[in-house]
């Protein structure tokens, strides 16, 4: 899951995908509606859009408090490419990360939509966990969040189209 690009510098890398039984345009709209993320993801308490254009967003994400009661928050930028059904994102305020780059892609597959997330990052030396530990956490949590998103997107698709597969 992680690799070393330079001697001694481990880069965390996760890649996860899920097949959502809904039209690609529906999946795209729901998963890229930042203001709805607190309802779509279980980990986000709030999303505040700071600046935006039609295809670019700078926003602050705030998570629910963790097991020790700490609330994590950071600013990210997200660029949408609707023609390619791709999204590139990065943390502007990386916090405990040296960097965090994210690529989302969507493709029509088996009558539904394959949503794929690729995340590349490295933790700062003073971060509370190392890159290997964070790689395992992000990988496990991505699978959980994708499953929850799949259920919510499919349920919403069925509500708008009673004949939809789901």
C-alpha positions, 0 to 999 in steps of 0.5 A: 500500500505504501512505497518509497520514492526516495531513500527513507521517505515512505509515501502512503498510497491507497486505492479503493473502488466500489460499484454503485448501482446508479447512473454515472451522472447521479453518482457524480452529482451526489458525491460532488455536492460538497455541502451535502457531505456531512449527510453523505459521509459519517466522518464529516461534521461540517463543510464550509465552502470558502471560495468556488467557481463552477469546477473548483472549490476551496473548502474547510472540512471539520470531522466529528471529534475522535476517540480522544475528543479532538476535532480535526479540521483542514482546508482543501481544494477540489477541481472537477472535470465533468467531461472526464468524470474525474476529480483532483484534490489536495489539502491546502492546510495539510496538518499532520500530513506533509502532503495529501493528494486525492484523485477520484474517478467514475466510470460506467460499468455493469449498468452502474458506476465504478467510483475509485479513490486514489490517495497519496500522502506522507505524514510529517515526522512529528505527526501522531502516527507514521505514514504506514499506520495512516495508510492502514487507517485511510485504506480501512476507512475508505472502504467503510465510507464507500460502502455507506456512500453506495447505500445512500446514493443507490437509495436516492437513485431508487427514490428518483427512479422507482425502476432503477436497479438497486 
